[in-house]
């Protein structure tokens, strides 16, 4: 027992991982990664700017969209330093406490995004079920309270994660599976009594992501029931069309999240390349695609973007 305990340690640094087996050429992957970060930041900044400066977009649906854009930006910024360090500079080391801090922000922004997607599902339900009372039910103070609730829930649920990890000794090396710090990935390196961490991690997933996804499904069941009660086919299509962007956003958020969780649960049966692919999809898919989806699919957003950024010469015609 003493010999086992003597191999336990508290790491000062951890090592991040780029693409296993392709270390010599992974600098070339930094180019598309930089492009994706640029697209994510520019796209979400554009959404925020357009919604803020266009008074016709000061409606519940677009306020929730601005919250989603801000959350996507937070997720991108929290991972930007380590991802570019690994791929661009081949600098893999990260200080242990910095890693825990990054992990906290990644999971907090992910929890916030899940809560905002749930709020957006409720928004679509109210808009389709009772359009005349839509703005009466979803007033600005209520929307702000819902946004604050998402922030508070995310912070309060994720605060214990770094605290619980910090108390553990480590004995399984210092090499992580990703180019950023992810809770299940760090916990794999720990020794000692990890039962509390496992139980809390499971409870956290059930209370946040699982509960949100269940309520989103219930919302869409109710939306579908309401739509089927609309007499005209055109009315049904018009109502469902307002939900397409949100459905796509839910899909691209939850699918990589679920697959990444399964990979960590059954990681011995998957290749390291699959780890890297799903980890990067989890990082980039929603921040990059959300602005594009809403800009292309939502006529009001598309028109507002054009109006804000069209040449001055056209304004004078």
Secondary structure as GFF3:
##gff-version 3
##sequence-region A 1 317
A	DSSP	alpha_helix	2	6	.	.	.	ID=ss1
A	DSSP	beta_strand	13	15	.	.	.	ID=ss2
A	DSSP	three_ten_helix	26	28	.	.	.	ID=ss3
A	DSSP	alpha_helix	29	53	.	.	.	ID=ss4
A	DSSP	three_ten_helix	55	57	.	.	.	ID=ss5
A	DSSP	alpha_helix	60	88	.	.	.	ID=ss6
A	DSSP	beta_strand	93	95	.	.	.	ID=ss7
A	DSSP	alpha_helix	96	129	.	.	.	ID=ss8
A	DSSP	three_ten_helix	131	133	.	.	.	ID=ss9
A	DSSP	alpha_helix	134	137	.	.	.	ID=ss10
A	DSSP	alpha_helix	140	166	.	.	.	ID=ss11
A	DSSP	alpha_helix	183	187	.	.	.	ID=ss12
A	DSSP	alpha_helix	195	205	.	.	.	ID=ss13
A	DSSP	pi_helix	206	210	.	.	.	ID=ss14
A	DSSP	alpha_helix	211	228	.	.	.	ID=ss15
A	DSSP	alpha_helix	233	241	.	.	.	ID=ss16
A	DSSP	alpha_helix	244	265	.	.	.	ID=ss17
A	DSSP	three_ten_helix	267	269	.	.	.	ID=ss18
A	DSSP	alpha_helix	272	297	.	.	.	ID=ss19
A	DSSP	alpha_helix	299	309	.	.	.	ID=ss20
A	DSSP	alpha_helix	312	315	.	.	.	ID=ss21
###
